[in-house]
Each structure stands twice: as C-alpha cells, then as structure tokens.
Amino acid sequence: MKLIKKRDLIVLVALLLLTGGLALFYATRSAGVKATVTVEGGKTRQIDLSQDEIYQIDDAALPVTLEVKDGAIRFINSQCPDHLCEGFGFICNEGEYAICMPAGVAVHIYG
C-alpha cells in the first residue's frame, strides 16, 4: 500500500508552484510604489513605501501620524474627532487613497 499516490504528488507540486508564484507576486508588487501625502493648502510629500517608517505630519490643520509597513501605508493616529481615517487601514495598491478631512490630509498611492 502506497502512502502517496501519483495523483496526490501532482496536486502537491501544483499547490507548491501556485504558492511560490503568489509569494513572488506579493514580494515584488510594492517595488517602486510610492504615496503622495497632500496637506490642505497644496503642500505635498512623496513617501517611498519600500522602507518601514513612521511619519508625523504636523503642518496639517490637525496633526496626524502615518505608518509605512510592508509596502503599505495607513493613518495610525489623528487628532480629529471621529478617527474615520484610521479605519481605512493599510492601503498599497495604485489608485487607492485615504483621507482625514478634519486634518486636511490625503494619502494617494501611485506606481
């Protein structure tokens, strides 16, 4: 009696290849991805998402803190009353955005 049949081995190899392909896709998808942080009044700042870091935006109407981690960015602290911007979570795909309206800060992802 065989423990592993030929069909089981084929399925296992296919799953390993699929997993490897997905890992490669996610490892390279943030390469070259950046975020533009726009503060009300027209001030902009470019942030490279390839390096994990915390950014304090103090020149806004209300201070906000942004976190870059694993190729994505999010609001982690805002002095606004409702904290909706913190609920956006991490954004990392081109075209995504998060905004803190009371602070007047917008984050937009571009490739």
VMD Tcl script that builds the backbone (N, CA, C; Angstrom):
set m [mol new atoms 333]
animate dup $m
set s [atomselect $m all]
$s set {name element resname resid chain x y z} {
  {N N MET 1 A 0.841 -1.175 0.000}
  {CA C MET 1 A 0.000 0.000 0.000}
  {C C MET 1 A 0.896 1.253 0.000}
  {N N LYS 2 A 0.685 2.120 -0.971}
  {CA C LYS 2 A 1.477 3.345 -1.095}
  {C C LYS 2 A 0.875 4.444 -0.218}
  {N N LEU 3 A 1.759 5.207 0.425}
  {CA C LEU 3 A 1.294 6.329 1.229}
  {C C LEU 3 A 0.880 7.501 0.348}
  {N N ILE 4 A 1.675 7.801 -0.665}
  {CA C ILE 4 A 1.383 8.908 -1.571}
  {C C ILE 4 A 1.183 8.365 -2.974}
  {N N LYS 5 A 0.038 8.663 -3.526}
  {CA C LYS 5 A -0.266 8.232 -4.886}
  {C C LYS 5 A 0.251 9.282 -5.861}
  {N N LYS 6 A 0.353 8.879 -7.118}
  {CA C LYS 6 A 0.859 9.781 -8.157}
  {C C LYS 6 A -0.017 11.027 -8.274}
  {N N ARG 7 A -1.305 10.857 -8.195}
  {CA C ARG 7 A -2.234 11.981 -8.298}
  {C C ARG 7 A -2.030 12.961 -7.131}
  {N N ASP 8 A -1.800 12.445 -5.927}
  {CA C ASP 8 A -1.554 13.294 -4.761}
  {C C ASP 8 A -0.270 14.109 -4.938}
  {N N LEU 9 A 0.737 13.483 -5.489}
  {CA C LEU 9 A 2.005 14.161 -5.720}
  {C C LEU 9 A 1.859 15.292 -6.735}
  {N N ILE 10 A 1.079 15.067 -7.773}
  {CA C ILE 10 A 0.833 16.100 -8.791}
  {C C ILE 10 A 0.099 17.285 -8.177}
  {N N VAL 11 A -0.899 17.020 -7.356}
  {CA C VAL 11 A -1.645 18.095 -6.689}
  {C C VAL 11 A -0.728 18.868 -5.745}
  {N N LEU 12 A 0.124 18.172 -5.025}
  {CA C LEU 12 A 1.053 18.820 -4.100}
  {C C LEU 12 A 2.032 19.727 -4.837}
  {N N VAL 13 A 2.579 19.259 -5.941}
  {CA C VAL 13 A 3.511 20.064 -6.734}
  {C C VAL 13 A 2.797 21.295 -7.303}
  {N N ALA 14 A 1.570 21.117 -7.779}
  {CA C ALA 14 A 0.805 22.245 -8.318}
  {C C ALA 14 A 0.548 23.289 -7.238}
  {N N LEU 15 A 0.202 22.852 -6.035}
  {CA C LEU 15 A -0.027 23.788 -4.938}
  {C C LEU 15 A 1.249 24.516 -4.536}
  {N N LEU 16 A 2.359 23.817 -4.535}
  {CA C LEU 16 A 3.635 24.454 -4.221}
  {C C LEU 16 A 4.007 25.506 -5.266}
  {N N LEU 17 A 3.790 25.201 -6.526}
  {CA C LEU 17 A 4.066 26.173 -7.589}
  {C C LEU 17 A 3.157 27.394 -7.473}
  {N N LEU 18 A 1.892 27.171 -7.178}
  {CA C LEU 18 A 0.953 28.275 -7.007}
  {C C LEU 18 A 1.345 29.145 -5.819}
  {N N THR 19 A 1.707 28.522 -4.730}
  {CA C THR 19 A 2.130 29.264 -3.546}
  {C C THR 19 A 3.397 30.067 -3.833}
  {N N GLY 20 A 4.343 29.484 -4.520}
  {CA C GLY 20 A 5.570 30.193 -4.880}
  {C C GLY 20 A 5.293 31.376 -5.789}
  {N N GLY 21 A 4.396 31.193 -6.745}
  {CA C GLY 21 A 4.035 32.286 -7.645}
  {C C GLY 21 A 3.359 33.435 -6.912}
  {N N LEU 22 A 2.462 33.109 -5.998}
  {CA C LEU 22 A 1.797 34.152 -5.215}
  {C C LEU 22 A 2.785 34.884 -4.309}
  {N N ALA 23 A 3.697 34.147 -3.700}
  {CA C ALA 23 A 4.704 34.778 -2.844}
  {C C ALA 23 A 5.578 35.731 -3.658}
  {N N LEU 24 A 5.959 35.326 -4.848}
  {CA C LEU 24 A 6.768 36.185 -5.708}
  {C C LEU 24 A 5.993 37.434 -6.120}
  {N N PHE 25 A 4.718 37.255 -6.443}
  {CA C PHE 25 A 3.873 38.385 -6.824}
  {C C PHE 25 A 3.774 39.404 -5.696}
  {N N TYR 26 A 3.486 38.950 -4.484}
  {CA C TYR 26 A 3.331 39.861 -3.362}
  {C C TYR 26 A 4.655 40.455 -2.910}
  {N N ALA 27 A 5.750 39.752 -3.115}
  {CA C ALA 27 A 7.064 40.287 -2.729}
  {C C ALA 27 A 7.497 41.413 -3.654}
  {N N THR 28 A 7.068 41.385 -4.914}
  {CA C THR 28 A 7.505 42.391 -5.881}
  {C C THR 28 A 6.457 43.449 -6.177}
  {N N ARG 29 A 5.248 43.306 -5.678}
  {CA C ARG 29 A 4.198 44.249 -6.063}
  {C C ARG 29 A 4.407 45.639 -5.507}
  {N N SER 30 A 5.127 45.788 -4.387}
  {CA C SER 30 A 5.321 47.115 -3.825}
  {C C SER 30 A 6.605 47.775 -4.319}
  {N N ALA 31 A 7.336 47.102 -5.169}
  {CA C ALA 31 A 8.570 47.690 -5.695}
  {C C ALA 31 A 8.228 48.916 -6.519}
  {N N GLY 32 A 8.775 50.053 -6.153}
  {CA C GLY 32 A 8.527 51.276 -6.891}
  {C C GLY 32 A 7.234 51.977 -6.545}
  {N N VAL 33 A 6.459 51.420 -5.619}
  {CA C VAL 33 A 5.202 52.043 -5.243}
  {C C VAL 33 A 5.489 53.154 -4.236}
  {N N LYS 34 A 4.832 54.282 -4.451}
  {CA C LYS 34 A 5.015 55.435 -3.580}
  {C C LYS 34 A 3.655 55.994 -3.196}
  {N N ALA 35 A 3.663 56.833 -2.186}
  {CA C ALA 35 A 2.450 57.517 -1.765}
  {C C ALA 35 A 2.699 59.012 -1.821}
  {N N THR 36 A 1.680 59.733 -2.214}
  {CA C THR 36 A 1.714 61.187 -2.146}
  {C C THR 36 A 0.839 61.601 -0.983}
  {N N VAL 37 A 1.419 62.363 -0.076}
  {CA C VAL 37 A 0.662 62.908 1.047}
  {C C VAL 37 A 0.435 64.377 0.731}
  {N N THR 38 A -0.824 64.761 0.631}
  {CA C THR 38 A -1.179 66.138 0.327}
  {C C THR 38 A -1.838 66.758 1.543}
  {N N VAL 39 A -1.317 67.906 1.937}
  {CA C VAL 39 A -1.872 68.649 3.064}
  {C C VAL 39 A -2.640 69.833 2.500}
  {N N GLU 40 A -3.796 70.115 3.087}
  {CA C GLU 40 A -4.618 71.229 2.632}
  {C C GLU 40 A -3.762 72.485 2.504}
  {N N GLY 41 A -3.886 73.143 1.407}
  {CA C GLY 41 A -3.053 74.306 1.114}
  {C C GLY 41 A -2.058 74.011 0.014}
  {N N GLY 42 A -2.022 72.749 -0.443}
  {CA C GLY 42 A -1.196 72.401 -1.586}
  {C C GLY 42 A 0.152 71.793 -1.278}
  {N N LYS 43 A 0.532 71.670 -0.031}
  {CA C LYS 43 A 1.818 71.056 0.288}
  {C C LYS 43 A 1.740 69.553 0.039}
  {N N THR 44 A 2.730 69.009 -0.660}
  {CA C THR 44 A 2.765 67.577 -0.929}
  {C C THR 44 A 4.092 66.989 -0.460}
  {N N ARG 45 A 4.040 65.703 -0.194}
  {CA C ARG 45 A 5.224 64.970 0.236}
  {C C ARG 45 A 5.155 63.582 -0.374}
  {N N GLN 46 A 6.256 63.134 -0.951}
  {CA C GLN 46 A 6.338 61.802 -1.544}
  {C C GLN 46 A 6.941 60.840 -0.514}
  {N N ILE 47 A 6.322 59.687 -0.355}
  {CA C ILE 47 A 6.809 58.687 0.596}
  {C C ILE 47 A 7.028 57.382 -0.144}
  {N N ASP 48 A 8.227 56.837 -0.012}
  {CA C ASP 48 A 8.574 55.543 -0.597}
  {C C ASP 48 A 8.051 54.451 0.329}
  {N N LEU 49 A 7.247 53.553 -0.197}
  {CA C LEU 49 A 6.630 52.513 0.628}
  {C C LEU 49 A 7.510 51.282 0.810}
  {N N SER 50 A 8.725 51.315 0.294}
  {CA C SER 50 A 9.599 50.154 0.428}
  {C C SER 50 A 10.360 50.148 1.754}
  {N N GLN 51 A 10.297 51.248 2.502}
  {CA C GLN 51 A 11.001 51.325 3.780}
  {C C GLN 51 A 10.016 51.593 4.907}
  {N N ASP 52 A 9.980 50.692 5.888}
  {CA C ASP 52 A 9.089 50.845 7.036}
  {C C ASP 52 A 9.503 52.060 7.856}
  {N N GLU 53 A 8.523 52.902 8.180}
  {CA C GLU 53 A 8.827 54.112 8.942}
  {C C GLU 53 A 7.530 54.736 9.446}
  {N N ILE 54 A 7.656 55.577 10.454}
  {CA C ILE 54 A 6.540 56.351 10.982}
  {C C ILE 54 A 6.756 57.807 10.574}
  {N N TYR 55 A 5.698 58.442 10.058}
  {CA C TYR 55 A 5.778 59.837 9.621}
  {C C TYR 55 A 4.789 60.678 10.417}
  {N N GLN 56 A 5.277 61.738 10.993}
  {CA C GLN 56 A 4.447 62.694 11.714}
  {C C GLN 56 A 4.174 63.873 10.792}
  {N N ILE 57 A 2.909 64.151 10.524}
  {CA C ILE 57 A 2.527 65.278 9.673}
  {C C ILE 57 A 2.004 66.383 10.600}
  {N N ASP 58 A 2.841 67.356 10.870}
  {CA C ASP 58 A 2.495 68.417 11.817}
  {C C ASP 58 A 2.020 69.701 11.148}
  {N N ASP 59 A 2.215 69.831 9.832}
  {CA C ASP 59 A 1.843 71.069 9.160}
  {C C ASP 59 A 0.411 71.040 8.628}
  {N N ALA 60 A -0.390 70.093 9.106}
  {CA C ALA 60 A -1.796 69.996 8.718}
  {C C ALA 60 A -2.646 70.781 9.727}
  {N N ALA 61 A -3.943 70.888 9.449}
  {CA C ALA 61 A -4.853 71.573 10.367}
  {C C ALA 61 A -4.858 70.878 11.729}
  {N N LEU 62 A -4.763 69.551 11.718}
  {CA C LEU 62 A -4.625 68.741 12.930}
  {C C LEU 62 A -3.470 67.774 12.694}
  {N N PRO 63 A -2.643 67.512 13.694}
  {CA C PRO 63 A -1.531 66.579 13.470}
  {C C PRO 63 A -2.016 65.150 13.249}
  {N N VAL 64 A -1.380 64.462 12.305}
  {CA C VAL 64 A -1.677 63.052 12.039}
  {C C VAL 64 A -0.364 62.278 11.977}
  {N N THR 65 A -0.470 60.984 12.214}
  {CA C THR 65 A 0.689 60.103 12.134}
  {C C THR 65 A 0.394 59.010 11.125}
  {N N LEU 66 A 1.342 58.775 10.221}
  {CA C LEU 66 A 1.215 57.739 9.202}
  {C C LEU 66 A 2.252 56.654 9.464}
  {N N GLU 67 A 1.883 55.417 9.181}
  {CA C GLU 67 A 2.813 54.299 9.325}
  {C C GLU 67 A 2.998 53.618 7.977}
  {N N VAL 68 A 4.254 53.397 7.595}
  {CA C VAL 68 A 4.581 52.613 6.414}
  {C C VAL 68 A 5.131 51.287 6.909}
  {N N LYS 69 A 4.521 50.199 6.443}
  {CA C LYS 69 A 4.950 48.870 6.869}
  {C C LYS 69 A 4.649 47.873 5.751}
  {N N ASP 70 A 5.649 47.096 5.387}
  {CA C ASP 70 A 5.497 46.031 4.386}
  {C C ASP 70 A 4.887 46.522 3.073}
  {N N GLY 71 A 5.306 47.700 2.623}
  {CA C GLY 71 A 4.859 48.208 1.331}
  {C C GLY 71 A 3.481 48.828 1.335}
  {N N ALA 72 A 2.953 49.139 2.517}
  {CA C ALA 72 A 1.628 49.742 2.625}
  {C C ALA 72 A 1.703 50.905 3.615}
  {N N ILE 73 A 0.689 51.763 3.582}
  {CA C ILE 73 A 0.655 52.937 4.449}
  {C C ILE 73 A -0.727 53.064 5.063}
  {N N ARG 74 A -0.765 53.634 6.273}
  {CA C ARG 74 A -2.050 53.854 6.937}
  {C C ARG 74 A -1.939 55.009 7.926}
  {N N PHE 75 A -3.092 55.578 8.272}
  {CA C PHE 75 A -3.183 56.541 9.362}
  {C C PHE 75 A -3.192 55.730 10.656}
  {N N ILE 76 A -2.304 56.075 11.598}
  {CA C ILE 76 A -2.347 55.362 12.875}
  {C C ILE 76 A -2.776 56.264 14.025}
  {N N ASN 77 A -2.749 57.567 13.807}
  {CA C ASN 77 A -3.192 58.480 14.850}
  {C C ASN 77 A -3.599 59.793 14.211}
  {N N SER 78 A -4.723 60.309 14.674}
  {CA C SER 78 A -5.191 61.605 14.199}
  {C C SER 78 A -5.881 62.309 15.356}
  {N N GLN 79 A -5.777 63.616 15.382}
  {CA C GLN 79 A -6.417 64.395 16.431}
  {C C GLN 79 A -7.850 64.783 16.055}
  {N N CYS 80 A -8.363 64.234 14.961}
  {CA C CYS 80 A -9.719 64.556 14.529}
  {C C CYS 80 A -10.741 63.896 15.469}
  {N N PRO 81 A -11.977 64.395 15.492}
  {CA C PRO 81 A -12.960 63.882 16.448}
  {C C PRO 81 A -13.494 62.478 16.149}
  {N N ASP 82 A -13.555 62.086 14.891}
  {CA C ASP 82 A -14.190 60.804 14.573}
  {C C ASP 82 A -13.223 59.665 14.241}
  {N N HIS 83 A -11.979 59.944 13.909}
  {CA C HIS 83 A -10.939 58.942 13.620}
  {C C HIS 83 A -11.314 57.991 12.472}
  {N N LEU 84 A -12.148 58.457 11.547}
  {CA C LEU 84 A -12.528 57.618 10.405}
  {C C LEU 84 A -11.317 57.250 9.549}
  {N N CYS 85 A -10.371 58.147 9.445}
  {CA C CYS 85 A -9.193 57.896 8.611}
  {C C CYS 85 A -8.408 56.682 9.108}
  {N N GLU 86 A -8.396 56.465 10.410}
  {CA C GLU 86 A -7.698 55.312 10.967}
  {C C GLU 86 A -8.385 54.003 10.572}
  {N N GLY 87 A -9.668 54.072 10.274}
  {CA C GLY 87 A -10.428 52.898 9.865}
  {C C GLY 87 A -10.160 52.445 8.437}
  {N N PHE 88 A -9.506 53.281 7.628}
  {CA C PHE 88 A -9.165 52.873 6.260}
  {C C PHE 88 A -8.215 51.684 6.273}
  {N N GLY 89 A -7.377 51.585 7.292}
  {CA C GLY 89 A -6.383 50.522 7.361}
  {C C GLY 89 A -5.269 50.777 6.365}
  {N N PHE 90 A -4.522 49.718 6.083}
  {CA C PHE 90 A -3.399 49.832 5.151}
  {C C PHE 90 A -3.899 49.927 3.724}
  {N N ILE 91 A -3.267 50.785 2.945}
  {CA C ILE 91 A -3.513 50.867 1.505}
  {C C ILE 91 A -2.175 50.675 0.803}
  {N N CYS 92 A -2.201 49.972 -0.334}
  {CA C CYS 92 A -0.931 49.680 -1.010}
  {C C CYS 92 A -1.054 49.574 -2.525}
  {N N ASN 93 A -2.238 49.556 -3.045}
  {CA C ASN 93 A -2.422 49.382 -4.488}
  {C C ASN 93 A -2.587 50.724 -5.183}
  {N N GLU 94 A -2.034 50.816 -6.373}
  {CA C GLU 94 A -2.102 52.046 -7.149}
  {C C GLU 94 A -3.554 52.495 -7.299}
  {N N GLY 95 A -3.784 53.772 -7.030}
  {CA C GLY 95 A -5.123 54.337 -7.139}
  {C C GLY 95 A -5.878 54.386 -5.823}
  {N N GLU 96 A -5.441 53.655 -4.811}
  {CA C GLU 96 A -6.115 53.701 -3.522}
  {C C GLU 96 A -5.774 55.003 -2.804}
  {N N TYR 97 A -6.663 55.432 -1.924}
  {CA C TYR 97 A -6.428 56.647 -1.171}
  {C C TYR 97 A -7.106 56.568 0.191}
  {N N ALA 98 A -6.624 57.370 1.111}
  {CA C ALA 98 A -7.228 57.537 2.428}
  {C C ALA 98 A -7.150 59.028 2.755}
  {N N ILE 99 A -8.190 59.523 3.398}
  {CA C ILE 99 A -8.273 60.962 3.664}
  {C C ILE 99 A -8.707 61.191 5.102}
  {N N CYS 100 A -8.084 62.180 5.724}
  {CA C CYS 100 A -8.556 62.695 7.010}
  {C C CYS 100 A -9.065 64.105 6.720}
  {N N MET 101 A -10.365 64.239 6.568}
  {CA C MET 101 A -10.951 65.527 6.191}
  {C C MET 101 A -10.732 66.612 7.246}
  {N N PRO 102 A -10.963 66.341 8.538}
  {CA C PRO 102 A -10.750 67.418 9.516}
  {C C PRO 102 A -9.296 67.925 9.543}
  {N N ALA 103 A -8.359 67.041 9.335}
  {CA C ALA 103 A -6.944 67.438 9.332}
  {C C ALA 103 A -6.523 68.025 7.989}
  {N N GLY 104 A -7.271 67.721 6.946}
  {CA C GLY 104 A -6.915 68.193 5.620}
  {C C GLY 104 A -5.736 67.451 5.021}
  {N N VAL 105 A -5.655 66.120 5.290}
  {CA C VAL 105 A -4.541 65.303 4.800}
  {C C VAL 105 A -5.107 64.186 3.936}
  {N N ALA 106 A -4.532 64.013 2.742}
  {CA C ALA 106 A -4.919 62.930 1.834}
  {C C ALA 106 A -3.688 62.131 1.467}
  {N N VAL 107 A -3.845 60.812 1.435}
  {CA C VAL 107 A -2.769 59.908 1.040}
  {C C VAL 107 A -3.247 59.168 -0.205}
  {N N HIS 108 A -2.456 59.222 -1.278}
  {CA C HIS 108 A -2.808 58.600 -2.544}
  {C C HIS 108 A -1.650 57.718 -2.994}
  {N N ILE 109 A -1.950 56.486 -3.424}
  {CA C ILE 109 A -0.932 55.539 -3.862}
  {C C ILE 109 A -0.760 55.648 -5.378}
  {N N TYR 110 A 0.486 55.673 -5.811}
  {CA C TYR 110 A 0.771 55.635 -7.239}
  {C C TYR 110 A 1.973 54.740 -7.468}
  {N N GLY 111 A 2.109 54.227 -8.691}
  {CA C GLY 111 A 3.180 53.278 -9.014}
  {C C GLY 111 A 4.271 53.994 -9.683}
}
mol reanalyze $m
mol bondsrecalc $m
mol representation Tube
mol addrep $m
